[in-house]
Every structure is written in structure tokens, then in C-alpha cells.
Amino acid sequence: MTEAIARVRMAFEALARGDAQSQPRRRLILKTGSILHQVPGAFGNYFGMKFYASNPKYGVHFLFSLYDAETARPLALMEANYLGQIRTGAASGYATDLMADPAAETLAVIGSGFQARSQVDAIRAVRPIKTVRVWSRRPEKREAFASAMKATPTATAEEAVRGAQIVVTATYAKDPVVEDAWIAPGTHVNAMGSNIANRRELPGELVRRAAVVAVDARDAAENEAGDIIMAGSWSNVVELSEIQRGWGPDRITIFKSVGLGMEDVAAGSFVYEQAVKRAVGRTLE
């Protein structure tokens, strides 16, 4: 995770310089309910695309293709379930490192699925977290998550969130899973569970009250960030590549993540480079 955060940081710095690219997600929707999602991007010596198929009854299947930026030569095709999980966590880790209280010790997590685990790993990598509180709708999943991640399960979402210096929402919710009144000044929120325009995890009052709402990229957010779209306010929205490090005890900050192909290229190219090194090492032996 530490390496993944470093690669994501490099990618966003390159994006700020004009040396990386991403395009908004495209979706092909079938009558069967199946959807093909495509997320392209470029970073450094590489470009590529994460593409995945989903069906509400049968699940999601992720793949990632990587190419050489100079020659367009195909380099690798990867199964990308875990790749997407770790790069999504790394993006939140990078945003947290920029915007959250440097001394933050308490993390609240709403949701207990596979994405929530990498969120905890990433935030632990950038902040001295001592307490993780988790709430999700299904008690058995909540308890299993708490056991695996050394967290404390709570009976309600409010109990998890109140007093936490960092809050993560990682759910499939259609409607807000936290309330504005639960979030105190000085709190940083990572909202990453939704990338559909008519779904949100945060109430509009909280989005409008935040001093800064950072997004991966504005064009992607305008298509997919339901939390912001449904709040009807863009005056406090900036791209993550524009954020300067800083925290204020009177400011609420939010990172609304929808995911960029550039992030997949940053993470996938590292995996590819490590695989090449190992293959060369075995050949030399």
C-alpha cells in the first residue's frame, strides 16, 4: 500500500504538469442488466485501460490491459479485482495525506466490503490511527471486518462517525449513510462507494458545508459524482491534482472519488515492472 500511494501521488503530480491523461468512464448497458465499463488512462511510459463487466445478479469481473506509450506494444493483461481495490485505497490515502489532521488517531468506516479494507490499510499508512470504528448493515459482515482489520464494530453509523477525525464511506448505498450533524469541523471524509450520478453517500448539506471537495478529475465527477451532482453545488470543488497540503481545525474536507484510468495505469505498471524483474531474475539463475 505504501508503494501504491507513492505511485498514485506521482500520477497526480504528472497530471498537474500535463504529463498524464485520463478520460471519463464509458458504459455499454445491455437489456440483460449486464454492463461493460471502460476506464482509460496514461502515465509515464505506459497507457492502458481497465475494463470490467458487471451484472447485479452475477457480480463483477475486472481486467486491465497495459501498453507501451511509445510503441503501443501490448505488455500485459491482468486480472484486476485486487488491482482496483488497492489503487482505490491508495487514492484515498493520498487525499488523506494532503487534507486530514496530521495527528488523526480515529477512523470511522461505513461499509465493510472489500473496498473498505484497502481504505483502512491506506489511511493507516499515512496517519497514526489508533482506533478504527466500523458500521455496516449486516452484523455478520461488520463483525468479520472488525476481526480481520482490528477494528471496533458499532451498533449504529452515528456511533461510528461522531468524534472520528477521518470518515470513510464505502457502500453501495443509494441514499446518504451519514448525517451532516455527525461531522465536526476539522474532519476529513473520503466518499468512494458510488460512481453513478443518481446515487450518493453524503447529504447535500455536508457537501455544501465543506471548505474543499476534492475530486479525481472534474470531467469524471460531472458525469459520476452523485454526492456533488445531487448537492447542486460546485463552488467548493477542486481537482485533487490542484490540492496543496494543509489542514485546518475549522474546515471540513471531502475527497469524492470516482476512480481514474490513470490510477490503474500507475498501479498496474508497477505490478508489470515487478513481474519483469522477477522473470529476468529467474532467467539469470
N, C-alpha and C positions, 0 to 999 in steps of 0.2 A: 504493500500500500504506500509506503514512503516513496518508492520509486515511481509509482503510478501518479502520485500527487506532483512529484517533480516534473514528470513528462507533461502532465496537463498544464502546469504552470508555464513551462516552456512554450507550449502550443498557444496559450492565450497571449503570452508576450509576443510571439510571432504574429498572431492575428492583429495585435495592436500596431505592429510595424508594417502590416500588409504582406507578410510572408507566409500566411496560412489562409486557407479558404474553407468555408462550409456553405452548404445550401440547405434550405428548409426541407424537412421530411416530406416525402410524397407517399401517397397511399392509393393502392388499387383495391377497391372494395367489390366483392362478389356477392351475388344474391344468396349464396350459402351461408354468409356471415364470415367467411374467410377473408383475410386482408393481407396484401403484400405491402410491407413498409420498406422504404428505401431512404438511406441517410448517407450522402456522400461527403467527402472532405479531403483536404490536402494539408500536409505538414512536413516540412523538411524535405528529405529526399523521397518522400512517399506520397501516394494518394490512394484512395480506396473507398469502399462502400460497405456499410453494414446493411444487410437486408434480412428481413425476417418475416415469417408467415405466422399469423395468429388466427385462432378460431375460439370463440367464447366457450365452446363445449370441449375442445380438444387441446387447448394450450397454445404455447408459443415456441417457435423453433428459430434460433438465431444463427446466422452465418456472417462472416466478414471476409472480404476479398481485398488483398493488398497488392499494389503495383509500384514499379519503379517510376519516379516522377520524370526522369529524363527520357527514358526509352519507352515507357508504357508497358514494359515487360511484366507479365504476371509473376508474382513472387510467392504468394501463399493464399490458401483458402483455409479459414479457421472456423471451427465450431465456436460460437461467440456468446453463449449464455453467461459464462463467468466473466468473459472479457467485458461485456456490457455492464455487469454488476460492479466490477472493480473500477471501471472508468467513471461510472456514475457516482460512486462513492468518492473517488478522487477529486471530481469537480466540486463536490460539496466541501471536501476537505480543504481545497484551495480557497474557496469562497470564505469558509470559516476562518482560515488563517488570516485573510485580509480584513475581515469585518467584525469578528467576535471579540469579546473581552479576553485579553491575553491570559488572564488569571482564571478563566471559567473552569469550574470544577463539576458542575451539574448539567447533565444532558437528559432531555426528555425525548422519547421516541414514540410517535403514534404510528402504529403498524408493526407487524412482526414477521413480514415475509422476507424473501431472500435479499431484496434490495436494502432492507433496513439493517441487515448485518454489516454490509460493507460501509454503510453510513456511520455506524458506530466505530468500526475499525479506522476509518479516515479521520474522524473527529478526535479520536484518542491519539492519533499520530501527530496532531497539531496543537492540542490543548491538554492541560494537566487534569484530565477528567478523573474524578474520584467516585462519582455516583451516576449511574445510568438508571433512569426510571422508564418503564415501558408499559403502554396500554394498547390493546387491540381487542376487537370484538369477541374473538373466540378464546376463552380462558385457556384451553389446552395449548394453543399456539403461543399465547402470551407466556405461559409457564415454561414451555420448551425453549423459547427465545431467551427468557431470563436466565435459565440454567446454562445455556450454551454461551451466552455473552456476559455472564457475571453481572446481571442487571437485577433490578428490583421490580417485580410486577405490581401494578396498582389497580385498584378496583374501578377507577374512572379515569377518563382522559384529563379532566381538570386536576386531579391529584398528581398526575404525572407532570403536567405542564407548569402549574403555579410554582414560582420560585426558581425555575430552571433558567440558567443563563444562555443555554443553547437549546433550541427545539428543532426536531426533525419530524416532518410528516412524510410518510412513505406508505401510502394506502391506495386502494382502488376506489376511494370514495367519490361520489358524485357531488356531495354537499359538504360544507365545511366540517372539519373534525376538531377544530379548536374554536374558542370564542375570543373576541377582541379583548375582553376584560381580563382574561387569564395572562396576557402577555405584558410584562412590566417593561418600562423604559430600560434600555441597556441590553435587551435580549436580541440575540441573532436567531433567525428562523431559516431553515433550509426546507423548502417545499419542492419535492421531486416526484410525487406519486402520480401526477396527471400530466399528459401532454395532448389533451383534447380540449377544444375551445369551449365546450359546454359543461366541463367538469372542473371542480375546484376543491381544494382542501382548506383554504384560508378564507375567512369572511372579508367582504369588501371593506369594512371599517378598518380592519387591521392593515390591509394593503394600502389604503389611503393614508393611514396614520404614520406609516413607516417613513423614516427620513430618506432611506435609499432602498430601492428594489432593484437588485442586480439580476440580469438575465444572461444566458449563454450568448445569444445574439438577438437583436431586436426583430429582424425579419422572421426568425423562427418563433419568437414569443408572440408576435402579432397573429400568427396562424394557430398557435397551440396553447398558449399560457392562459387557460381559463380563469385562473386566480386573478390575473390582471384584467383580462378582457371583461369579465363579469363585474369587476370592481369599477370599471368605467373610468379609470384614471391612469395616465401615462406620464404625468409631470415629474414624478419621482423615480422614473425607470431609467437605468443606465446599463450599458453592456459591461459584463464582468471584466473585459479587457481594458476598460476605462477606469476601474476602481483603484484608488490609492489606499495603501494600508492605513487603517485608523479605526478607532473605536471611541464612542462617547457614552457616558453613563445615562444620558438623557435621550439617546437615539435608539430607535428600533430599526434593525436592518433585516432585509429578506433577500435570500437567493432563491429565485424561481427558476428551477432547472427543467428544461425540456430535452436536453441532450443534443450534441452536435456530432456530425460525422468526423470532424477534426479531432475530437476527443478519442474516437475509436481508432483513428489512424495513429495518434500519439501512443496509445496503449498497445495496439496491435503491432506497430513497427518495432517496439521494444521486445515483444514476445518473439517476433520473427528474428531479430538480431541475436537473441539468446539461443534460439534454435540453431541458427547458422554456426555460432561459436561452438556449440556442443557437437554438432555434426563434424566440423573441422577438427575438433579435438579428438574425436573417436577415429577419424581417418588417420591422423598423425600417429595415434597409438598403434 
